Amino acid sequence: MEHIYREIHRDPRFHELERKRGRLSWLLASIVVGNIMWYVFATAFYPEASFARFWGEPIGEGMATTWGIVIGLIQTVLFIVLVNYYIYRANGEFDDLKDAIVADATRTAGDGK
């Protein structure tokens, strides 16, 4: 098995896969963390700002639901979309590249599995 791992690590496509996957992961994580942080920090440090007051306003007259709850739900939907996008890329492009790398390494290393 060790010889297959060495072949995989020598393949430049493996390093390309690592870079692509890493960049995408960090980008999506940054979007999520940044989105949460602006919402929390804006409310915490600028409670008198018009946008922060707006988040506390009911969405309709006599309703208990505020715009802040709606924004939180929109954020949740955004996060679900981002996770699904990552899964789409992982199960498509990344898996195809991984399968090709492993097949070539197995063939090169002479392991018939």
Residue, then its C-alpha position, 0 to 999 in steps of 0.5 A: m500500500e505504501h508504494i501506492y501512497r507514494e505514487i499518489h503523492r508524486d502526482p501533480r494532479f493530487h496537489e492540484l486537487e488539494r489546492k482546489r479543495g482547500r481553496l473552496s473549503w476556506l472560501l465557503a467557511s469564510i463566507v459562513v463565518g463572515n456572515i455570522m460575525w457581521y450580523v452579531f457584531a453589528t447588532a452588539f456594537y451598533p444597536e442604535a444604527s438604523f439596520a439594527r433597529f430594523w432587525g428588531e421591527p416586526i414584519g407586520e403590524g401585530m406580529a411577533t416575528t421580527w426582521g431579525i428572525v427572517i434574516g437568520l432564516i435567510q442565513t440558514v438557507l444560504f448556509i444549506v446552499l453552500v453546503n450543497y454546493y460543496i457536496y456537488r463539487a466534491n461528488g463530481e469534479f473532486d471525486d473524478l479527479k481523485d478516482a483518476i489519480v488513484a487508478d493511475a497510481t495503482r497501475t503505476a505501482g503494479d498493484g492489481k486491486 
